[in-house]
Amino acid sequence: MPLKFDAHEFDAALRQFEQPKIQPAPAPVPPPVAARPSVVRPGVVVTPEQELKLRVIASRAKLKLMRDRAEALRDSLQRFRSQSRSVING
């Protein structure tokens, strides 16, 4: 004779063997400035102050590029929405 499934018994068994809560992985720590790849071309000698200035300039350029891309995506989404509304409304 087959056994019937008992949901309460199943839940009780699961509670006995609960998985331990997984701790989230710690956030990665950025490497020290000296360990980061240099923004200066090989063979060019610069002081640490000059390299810092170059890093700031490179970071600003990347930020501007990201902002421009975000703005272009926003404009594209707006055009798409207006086109889809005109198609839906006929």
N, C-alpha and C positions, 0 to 999 in steps of 0.2 A: 504494500500500500504506500503510495507516494506521500512524502511529508508536505504539509502546507507551509507556505512562506509566511513567517510572522514578522511584521514590520517592527514591532516593539523590540523583539529579541535581536533583530538585525541592528537597530539603532543602539541598543545597549552594548552589543559586541563592538560596534564602531567606536563608541565612546571609550571603551577600554583601551583601544589601540590608536588613540589620537596621535597624529603626527606632531612632532614638536614645532613650535612656531619658528619660521625661518627669519633670521635677522637680516635686514637689508645690508647689502655690501656697503662698506664705507665709501664715501665720495673720493674719487681719485685726487691725489694731491699733485698739483702741477710741479714739474721739475724746477729746480732752482735756475735762475737766469743763465748761469754759466753752463748748465747742461742742455739748455734749449738750442735748437739749431740756429746758427747765425744767419742774420739777414744780409750780411756783408759777403761780397764775392770773395772766393778764395784768392789769396795772394795780396789782398788789400789790407793794409795795417790801419786800424782805427783805435781810438781810445775807448774805454768803457762808456764815457759820457756820449761820445759820438754814436756808438752802437745803440745806446738807449734812445737817442734822438731818432735814429733810423728805425728802430722798432716802433716808436710812437707814430712816426710818419706812415710806416707800413700798416700798422693797426688802423689808423684813421682812414687810409685808402681802402682797406678791406671793409670797414664799417660803412663807408660811403657806397661802395659797390653793393653791399647787402641791402642798404636802404633803397638804392636805385632799383634793384631787383624786386624788392617787396612792393615798391610803388608801381612798377610795371605789372606785376602780378595782380595788384589791386585794380588797376585800370583795366586789365584784360578781363578780370572777373566781372567788373561793372559792365563792360561791353557785352559779355556773354549773357548776363542777366537781362539786360535791356533787349537783346536780340531774342532771347527765349520768351520774354513777355510779349514782344510784338508777334511772334509766331503763335503763341497760345491765344492771344486776343484777336488774332486774325487780321 
